[in-house]
């Protein structure tokens, strides 16, 4: 027996309970069988207009162009995060023994001033100081 034949043997109440069990939804409509195919028809909603046109939601339109303003801060410290389990542990920090960066003395090829610059930043043979490159 195929599924269509099985559905055709069911009554309207049995079809409704089968559809409810398959979809998990509680629907209010009818189940119709046309040429071996069964369909669920929803009742017409009063909110739908006859021309099916979209109408703008006034609440959303007015909020789109409004500036964001901060409200009053209403947070109150009630002291629920206190005690030994939330305190910072007393440990010895890791020593910072990194070498200072290697500095290289360079001469600006535009104005001729001498300055010390991180060696990793110097490349090429024509160096420009901050004043000549427009950064200061």
Backbone as CSV, one residue per row, in Angstrom:
resi,resn,N_x,N_y,N_z,CA_x,CA_y,CA_z,C_x,C_y,C_z
1,UNK,0.850,-1.169,0.000,0.000,0.000,0.000,0.901,1.239,0.000
2,UNK,0.649,2.166,-0.888,1.448,3.389,-0.964,0.933,4.408,0.058
3,UNK,1.704,5.449,0.251,1.325,6.486,1.219,0.053,7.187,0.791
4,UNK,-0.098,7.469,-0.523,-1.306,8.140,-1.005,-2.542,7.279,-0.782
5,UNK,-2.428,5.986,-1.010,-3.556,5.096,-0.776,-3.917,5.053,0.706
6,UNK,-2.890,5.064,1.551,-3.128,5.053,2.988,-3.851,6.312,3.433
7,UNK,-3.418,7.481,2.925,-4.041,8.744,3.301,-5.476,8.795,2.807
8,UNK,-5.752,8.245,1.659,-7.119,8.241,1.125,-8.055,7.404,1.977
9,UNK,-7.546,6.436,2.710,-8.401,5.597,3.551,-8.731,6.260,4.877
10,UNK,-8.058,7.347,5.231,-8.273,8.002,6.518,-9.461,8.952,6.463
11,UNK,-10.101,9.134,7.623,-11.169,10.126,7.729,-10.529,11.496,7.931
12,UNK,-11.364,12.547,7.886,-10.840,13.903,8.069,-10.211,14.084,9.447
13,UNK,-10.799,13.517,10.480,-10.249,13.631,11.825,-8.909,12.904,11.924
14,UNK,-8.824,11.730,11.282,-7.574,10.974,11.310,-6.473,11.709,10.531
15,UNK,-6.840,12.338,9.433,-5.862,13.115,8.674,-5.352,14.301,9.480
16,UNK,-6.272,14.973,10.195,-5.872,16.110,11.022,-4.930,15.666,12.133
17,UNK,-5.215,14.549,12.783,-4.329,14.080,13.854,-2.991,13.611,13.285
18,UNK,-2.988,13.026,12.079,-1.736,12.628,11.436,-0.891,13.856,11.102
19,UNK,-1.524,14.882,10.556,-0.804,16.102,10.228,-0.263,16.782,11.485
20,UNK,-1.038,16.735,12.561,-0.579,17.306,13.832,0.619,16.531,14.361
21,UNK,0.598,15.231,14.245,1.711,14.411,14.728,2.956,14.620,13.866
22,UNK,2.794,14.820,12.566,3.945,14.993,11.682,4.581,16.369,11.822
23,UNK,3.771,17.405,11.958,4.315,18.757,12.019,4.570,19.225,13.438
24,UNK,3.905,18.656,14.404,4.064,19.090,15.782,3.332,20.374,16.071
25,UNK,2.550,20.866,15.137,1.802,22.113,15.311,0.341,21.801,15.547
26,UNK,-0.319,22.689,16.264,-1.752,22.585,16.437,-2.382,23.544,15.445
27,UNK,-2.955,23.035,14.373,-3.474,23.905,13.325,-4.976,23.941,13.371
28,UNK,-5.538,25.036,12.839,-6.984,25.205,12.750,-7.314,25.368,11.271
29,UNK,-7.564,24.311,10.624,-7.849,24.353,9.202,-8.416,23.032,8.739
30,UNK,-8.454,22.858,7.457,-8.986,21.632,6.893,-7.912,20.922,6.106
31,UNK,-8.045,19.600,6.026,-7.153,18.796,5.202,-7.989,18.294,4.049
32,UNK,-7.595,18.632,2.830,-8.330,18.231,1.643,-7.495,17.279,0.816
33,UNK,-8.141,16.345,0.192,-7.467,15.395,-0.688,-7.960,15.650,-2.096
34,UNK,-7.031,15.999,-2.997,-7.366,16.227,-4.397,-6.516,15.310,-5.244
35,UNK,-7.120,14.424,-5.956,-6.465,13.495,-6.872,-5.279,12.780,-6.220
36,UNK,-5.503,12.261,-5.029,-4.474,11.491,-4.360,-3.474,12.306,-3.569
37,UNK,-3.561,13.635,-3.582,-2.633,14.477,-2.823,-3.429,15.173,-1.730
38,UNK,-2.857,15.271,-0.563,-3.554,15.937,0.533,-2.828,17.196,0.926
39,UNK,-3.597,18.212,1.292,-3.041,19.526,1.583,-3.681,20.080,2.846
40,UNK,-2.922,20.907,3.514,-3.415,21.597,4.703,-3.763,23.018,4.290
41,UNK,-4.974,23.451,4.571,-5.390,24.805,4.232,-5.596,25.607,5.503
42,UNK,-4.874,26.721,5.626,-5.003,27.609,6.777,-6.246,28.474,6.615
43,UNK,-6.917,28.794,7.710,-8.029,29.737,7.600,-7.511,31.131,7.267
44,UNK,-8.310,31.923,6.590,-7.905,33.268,6.192,-7.770,34.162,7.421
45,UNK,-6.729,34.954,7.453,-6.474,35.841,8.575,-7.145,37.186,8.331
46,UNK,-7.603,37.808,9.418,-8.231,39.123,9.290,-7.191,40.209,9.053
47,UNK,-5.907,39.943,9.385,-4.861,40.960,9.247,-4.403,41.138,7.806
48,UNK,-4.748,40.207,6.928,-4.306,40.275,5.539,-5.329,41.057,4.730
49,UNK,-4.844,42.062,4.005,-5.733,42.832,3.141,-5.992,42.064,1.853
50,UNK,-6.990,42.506,1.130,-7.339,41.853,-0.115,-6.307,42.044,-1.205
51,UNK,-5.563,43.165,-1.185,-4.580,43.415,-2.235,-3.188,42.907,-1.868
52,UNK,-2.997,42.340,-0.674,-1.731,41.754,-0.214,-0.571,42.744,-0.287
53,UNK,-0.824,44.021,-0.032,0.244,45.013,-0.088,0.909,45.137,1.278
54,UNK,2.174,45.529,1.266,2.937,45.717,2.495,2.726,47.135,2.994
55,UNK,2.502,47.262,4.280,2.337,48.571,4.877,3.492,48.807,5.838
56,UNK,4.107,50.008,5.829,5.252,50.263,6.716,4.812,50.273,8.171
57,UNK,5.683,49.748,9.007,5.437,49.759,10.441,5.913,51.099,10.981
58,UNK,4.993,51.919,11.488,5.330,53.280,11.933,6.333,53.268,13.074
59,UNK,6.291,52.265,13.924,7.225,52.210,15.055,8.654,52.033,14.563
60,UNK,8.862,51.219,13.540,10.205,51.001,13.017,10.713,52.197,12.225
61,UNK,9.845,52.836,11.466,10.249,53.968,10.643,10.722,55.111,11.525
62,UNK,10.035,55.371,12.617,10.418,56.491,13.467,11.710,56.202,14.222
63,UNK,12.017,54.940,14.523,13.224,54.603,15.273,14.466,54.547,14.388
64,UNK,14.317,54.412,13.104,15.474,54.267,12.219,16.355,55.506,12.205
65,UNK,15.772,56.663,12.257,16.538,57.891,12.109,16.726,58.628,13.435
66,UNK,16.394,58.018,14.548,16.537,58.709,15.823,17.949,58.526,16.365
67,UNK,18.517,59.560,16.988,19.874,59.449,17.526,19.882,58.528,18.750
68,UNK,21.017,57.919,19.000,21.175,57.040,20.147,21.543,57.893,21.350
69,UNK,20.807,57.712,22.421,21.067,58.467,23.650,21.220,57.481,24.791
70,UNK,22.197,57.758,25.633,22.431,56.891,26.785,21.425,57.220,27.875
71,UNK,20.943,56.168,28.525,20.023,56.363,29.635,20.785,56.464,30.945
72,UNK,20.055,56.598,32.019,20.670,56.701,33.330,21.200,55.334,33.740
73,UNK,22.387,55.309,34.318,22.982,54.062,34.777,22.276,53.632,36.055
74,UNK,21.631,52.477,36.024,20.876,52.003,37.176,21.555,50.845,37.882
75,UNK,22.809,50.528,37.533,23.500,49.415,38.157,23.891,49.760,39.582
76,UNK,23.685,48.817,40.487,24.031,49.000,41.889,24.899,47.833,42.312
77,UNK,26.019,48.107,42.967,26.898,47.051,43.451,26.288,46.459,44.710
78,UNK,25.785,45.229,44.588,25.145,44.586,45.732,26.126,43.743,46.527
79,UNK,27.363,43.639,46.083,28.395,42.950,46.844,28.341,41.442,46.758
80,UNK,27.746,40.892,45.711,27.644,39.437,45.619,28.939,38.765,45.206
81,UNK,29.898,39.494,44.638,31.174,38.908,44.223,32.273,39.313,45.199
82,UNK,32.200,38.796,46.375,33.222,39.058,47.381,33.611,37.739,48.022
83,UNK,34.822,37.685,48.509,35.272,36.486,49.177,36.579,36.006,48.592
84,UNK,37.082,34.915,49.142,38.380,34.399,48.727,38.395,33.841,47.309
85,UNK,37.268,33.289,46.838,37.270,32.664,45.514,37.348,33.661,44.375
86,UNK,37.089,34.942,44.609,37.155,35.942,43.543,38.300,36.925,43.720
87,UNK,39.126,36.761,44.736,40.258,37.658,44.944,41.396,37.313,43.994
88,UNK,42.231,38.296,43.694,43.400,38.072,42.854,44.418,37.251,43.639
89,UNK,44.921,36.151,43.065,45.873,35.326,43.816,47.194,36.052,44.033
90,UNK,47.851,35.745,45.144,49.125,36.372,45.495,50.247,35.513,44.919
91,UNK,50.693,35.857,43.707,51.750,35.099,43.035,52.863,36.045,42.627
92,UNK,54.034,35.474,42.395,55.167,36.267,41.944,55.061,36.441,40.430
93,UNK,55.080,37.674,39.924,54.968,37.878,38.476,56.216,37.389,37.744
94,UNK,56.042,37.065,36.491,57.142,36.616,35.654,58.109,37.769,35.427
95,UNK,59.409,37.540,35.596,60.352,38.638,35.387,60.405,39.051,33.917
96,UNK,60.517,40.340,33.683,60.604,40.890,32.333,62.060,41.197,32.040
97,UNK,62.724,40.269,31.369,64.147,40.442,31.109,64.442,40.491,29.607
98,UNK,63.550,41.127,28.868,63.750,41.283,27.439,64.784,42.372,27.180
99,UNK,65.619,42.171,26.148,66.621,43.180,25.800,65.936,44.397,25.187
100,UNK,66.476,45.565,25.407,65.901,46.743,24.759,66.113,46.659,23.247
101,UNK,65.273,47.319,22.461,65.414,47.246,20.999,66.727,47.860,20.525
102,UNK,67.261,47.288,19.483,68.511,47.810,18.905,68.193,49.086,18.132
103,UNK,68.885,50.152,18.475,68.673,51.440,17.818,69.812,51.701,16.835
104,UNK,69.471,52.314,15.729,70.448,52.615,14.686,70.424,54.118,14.428
105,UNK,71.595,54.704,14.338,71.672,56.135,14.062,71.598,56.339,12.549
106,UNK,70.634,57.152,12.126,70.420,57.393,10.694,70.446,58.896,10.434
107,UNK,70.689,59.242,9.183,70.716,60.643,8.759,69.619,60.835,7.713
108,UNK,68.791,61.850,7.914,67.711,62.149,6.972,68.331,62.667,5.675
109,UNK,67.926,62.097,4.543,68.509,62.515,3.272,67.890,63.813,2.751
110,UNK,66.837,64.349,3.414,66.220,65.595,2.988,66.815,66.776,3.756
111,UNK,66.778,66.689,5.102,67.242,67.836,5.900,68.596,67.596,6.554
112,UNK,69.085,66.353,6.597,70.402,66.060,7.124,70.452,65.877,8.633
113,UNK,69.306,65.830,9.329,69.321,65.664,10.781,69.619,64.208,11.150
114,UNK,70.300,64.057,12.304,70.637,62.731,12.792,69.629,62.331,13.861
115,UNK,69.212,61.057,13.855,68.319,60.547,14.894,68.521,59.055,15.056
116,UNK,68.117,58.532,16.220,68.211,57.101,16.485,66.837,56.486,16.275
117,UNK,66.804,55.411,15.477,65.557,54.759,15.105,65.714,53.266,15.351
118,UNK,64.603,52.588,15.641,64.616,51.145,15.805,65.178,50.519,14.522
119,UNK,66.139,49.608,14.674,66.820,49.026,13.513,65.868,48.218,12.640
120,UNK,64.811,47.689,13.211,63.850,46.927,12.423,63.016,47.787,11.493
121,UNK,62.994,49.086,11.755,62.188,49.991,10.928,62.983,50.670,9.827
122,UNK,64.284,50.522,9.839,65.128,51.181,8.845,65.356,50.211,7.691
123,UNK,65.012,50.641,6.486,65.276,49.834,5.290,65.499,50.797,4.118
124,UNK,66.272,50.362,3.209,66.617,51.212,2.071,67.718,52.188,2.437
125,UNK,68.177,52.958,1.453,69.280,53.875,1.725,68.831,55.315,1.882
126,UNK,67.570,55.651,1.557,67.086,57.025,1.675,66.088,57.099,2.836
127,UNK,66.566,57.532,4.005,65.723,57.652,5.186,65.207,59.081,5.303
128,UNK,63.935,59.233,5.667,63.341,60.545,5.932,62.906,60.586,7.380
129,UNK,63.201,61.686,8.054,62.798,61.831,9.455,61.281,62.110,9.503
130,UNK,60.743,62.112,10.719,59.292,62.323,10.890,58.867,63.704,10.379
131,UNK,59.674,64.699,10.600,59.317,66.056,10.175,59.262,66.142,8.648
132,UNK,60.217,65.516,7.971,60.262,65.596,6.496,59.224,64.688,5.839
133,UNK,58.821,63.611,6.508,57.808,62.721,5.912,56.396,63.205,6.211
134,UNK,56.252,64.244,7.051,54.937,64.832,7.311,54.218,64.211,8.492
135,UNK,54.897,63.430,9.347,54.241,62.807,10.486,54.212,63.689,11.724
136,UNK,55.039,64.719,11.792,55.016,65.585,12.982,55.042,67.031,12.587
